[in-house]
Amino acid sequence: MPAFNINRVFISGEIADVSTASSVRFPIVDDLAGEVINVSTVLGGAITGADAVITVSKGNTSMGTITIANASSAEHDVDTLNPTSANRFLSVGDTLELTTSGASTNAVPVGFIVTIKR
């Protein structure tokens, strides 16, 4: 039987096109307050032209970035961020935001999962 960690919650989603500058935002409610310990992305196909950079932020303050390299990129490529800045702590009323730079080419989705330790 698998073991579950009740001290962790997850936010998952998708940015429809990593090559178009855009953002996804999540309001932090009671069950999501805590420390962001990991953000992972999975690419839906190859990108070209330039790296795609995903900025993870609490409101307008960056926790760090994930660089999805265009060189040899392919479907299922996984990249991660383990935030260490003081901005990684989320409180009720905060907003978590993932923003893509839109610098790459090819209309490719990127999925993500955010792990929050409560």
Secondary structure, 3 states (H helix, E strand, C coil): CCCCCCCEEEEEEEECCCCCCEEEEEECCHHHCEEEEEEEEEECCCCECCCEEEEEEECCEEEEEEEECCCCCCCCCEEEECCCCHHHEECCCCEEEEEECCCCECCCCEEEEEEEEC
